[in-house]
């Protein structure tokens, strides 16, 4: 959604956010080692048990797996060149899903029954609400408030967007929050001071929003759709994780990674501007 709003193609996103997330990954691995040092201890018996398993036995339908991987590979290739083809990433993703549906020969009725319609309806209503807020002028008021807090300073706005997005995304699912912030960032980018400082083709405020909502969702159990799915899978296999258990690890984890990521991103952007 951020890419479409800011007209950022797949490769530009990768080039700008890749180094930041790469370093954040290293910080993440160090934090995992610290937070889970007791749980990561493996005895020779555990290693022997793990190595004795045949990974191929977990594949239930090999032909379908090969078809899925082929379509996934094709979609990724099209993502990398969608700017040249002038095709929205959403069209490519939907096209890949349609092709896979055809070649897998699975009945559409079965797939449609598995679609999370309540979530789709939620997002549809959210988009309507955001449009109403924008038309009513509420987003303009929020933008003026943000400029008042930062006194129009471009880099203060950069960090404000990053941290507000990160902390809010920990308690509100990061997808709807990103939708809420997109029109706000659009208005902030029109500020003369910000436009003069960030004279690049893509405003750093978009990267700040991407970093904030991307890593902020790790703060709590409900912060991201991926987190909710992961908790559901863990519970399915007999590992129940409560909100507070997740919060005690996830929130400090999120704060540290966002702090490291925002500094690296700022340095990277200064060098590129």
N, C-alpha and C positions, 0 to 999 in steps of 0.2 A: 504493500500500500504506500509506503514511503517512497519507494522507487518510482511508482507510477505518478505520485503527486509531484515529485521533484524532477521528473524526467531523467532518472538515473538508470543507466543500463546495467546489466549483470556484471560486465567486466569492470566498469568504473567502481561499482560497489565493492567488488573483490579487491581491487587495487588499493582503495582507501581504507577499507575496514579490515582487510586481511592481515597486515602487520600488527595492528592493534589487538585483534583477536588471537593471533599467533602468540604474542607475548602474554596475553591474558591466559591462554591455555597453559603456558609454563607455570604461571602463578597458581593456576587451578590445580595442577598436578602436585605442586609443593604443598598447597593447602590440604589436598586429599591425604597426602602422606602424613601431615601433622594431625589432622582431625581424626583420621581412621588408622593411626599407627598400630593400635592393638588389634583391630579387625583384619588388618592386611597381613598378619602373621600366618604363614602357611606351613603346615607340617609336611614331612615327606609322605605321610599317608594321604593327605589331601591332594598332593601333586600326582601321586600314583593313581588315585581315583579319577582325577580329571583327565589324565593322559590315556586312561583305559577306555574312555568314551569314544564312540565312533560318531564324529560330527555329521556324517552323511545320513545317519539314521534319523536326524531331526528334519530332514527334507521330506515333506509329505507328498509333494507334487513337483517333480523335477521339470517336466515340460512347461508348467505354468511359471516356475521360477525363472527359467531361461527367457520366456516371453516377457516377464515383468522386468528383468534386468536389461533386456534389449530396448524396451520402450523407455525405461528410466535413462539409459545411456543416450538415446536419441533426444529426449527432453532436455538433458543437461547440455548437449551440443547446441541445440536450438536456443537455449538460454544465453549461451555465450555469444551468439551472433544475432540475437533478436534486435539489437540496435541497428544493424545493417539491413535486416529484413523489414524493419519498422512494424514489428508485431508485438503486442503487449504480452508480457510473461503469463498473464492469466489465460490468454487464448492458447498459448503453447501448453500450459498445464492441463487445460480442459481437453485440448486435442489429444494429448498423450493418454488421458483417462479414457477418452472415447475409443482410441485405437486399441488399447488394452482390453476394453470391454468387448470389442468385436473379435479380436484374435483369441481371447480366452474362452469364448463361447459360453460364458456364464450368463444365466438368464438375468435380464435387467431388473426383473421384479425382486430377485434375491438381493441385488446390490442396493436397490432403492429402499428396501426394508432395513438395511444397515446404516443408512445415512442418518446423521444426527440432525433431524429436522428442527428440533427445539433450538439448537445453537444457530442454525441458519436463519430462523425467524428472529432470534434475538439480535443478530447482526443487522438484519434488514431494518428492524425497528430502531436500532442504534443509529444507523446511517440517516434515517428520517429525523431523529431527534437532533443529531449534530447539524443537519442542514437547517432545521428550524432555529437552532441556537445561533448559527451563522447569520441567517437572514434577519433575526431579531436584534442583532447587534451585541449579543452577549460575548461572543468571541472577541470583538473589538475592545470591549471593556476589559477582558482578561489580558489582552495584549498590552493595553495602556498601563494596566497594573504591573505587569511584568517589566515593562520599560521603566516604570517609576521606581521599582525595587532596584533594578540594575543601573539606573541613571543613564540608560541607553548605551552603556559600555558593552562592546561586542563580545569580549571574552568573558565578562561577567554573565552575559546572557547565555553564552555557550555552556558554562558550568551550571547555571541555573536550570537550563533545559535538561542537561544530563542528569542532575541529581533529583530534580522534581520528577522526571520521567522514571528514574530508577526506583525511588522510594514509593511512588504511587503505583507503579506496575507490580510491586511486591504484594499489594493488597487489592488491586483491581487488575483483572486479567489484562496482560500487556497489549493484546490485540485491540480491544475497544478503547484503551487509553491512547494508543497510537492514533486511532481514528479521531479522537478528541483533540489531540495535539497538532495534527497536520494543519488545520486552518489557522491555528495560533502561530505556528512557525512561519506560515506564509505571510502573515501580517507583520511579524517581527522582521522578516527579511526586507520589508519595504521601508524600514527605518533608515533615514539618510546616513546616520553614523555607522550602522551595521553594514549597509550596502557599500559604503566607502572603504571600510576596513576589510570586509570579506568580498574582495573584488574578483573572486574566482567564479567559474561557470556554475559550480554547485556550492551553495552556502554551507559553511561548517555547522550551522545549526541543524541541518538535516542529519549530518553524521552524529551530532550530539544526541539527537532524538533516537537514532538507530541504536546507539550504544546503550542509552538509558533504558529503553524498553526491552532491548535484547537481553541484557544482563540483569536488569531489575526483576524480571520475572522469576529469577532463582531465589528470591528472598523468602517466599512463603510457599506453602503447599498449593495455594490457589492463584499464584502469580502468573502462571503460564499454562497453556493447554498441554504442552509437553509434560510439565510437572504433574498435572492431574492424571494424565494417561499413565505415567511412570508409577505413580502411587497406586493406581488401580491394578496395574500388572503385578506390583509387589504384593498387594493384598490377595490377589488371585493365587499366588504361589505361597501364601501362608505368612507373609511378612507385613504386619499392619504398622503403618507409620502415622502417628497422630500429627495434628497441626503444630503443637508445641515442640515435638521432637524434630520436625522439619525446620521450624523457626529457629531453634537453638543453633543449628548447623548452617542453615541456608541464609539467614539474615547477615551474620558477620561475614560469611563467605561472599555474599553479594556486595557488601560494603567494600571489602578489600579489593575484589576484582574490578568494581566500577572505579574505585580510586586509581588503581594502577592503569586501567584502560583509558580513563579520561586524560591522564597526564601524557601517556604515550600518544593518544590520538591528537592532543593539542600540539605536541612537538612535531608530529608527522605533518599536520596541517600547516603549521608555521613554515616548515621547510618547503611545502608545495605551493603555498600562496605566492 
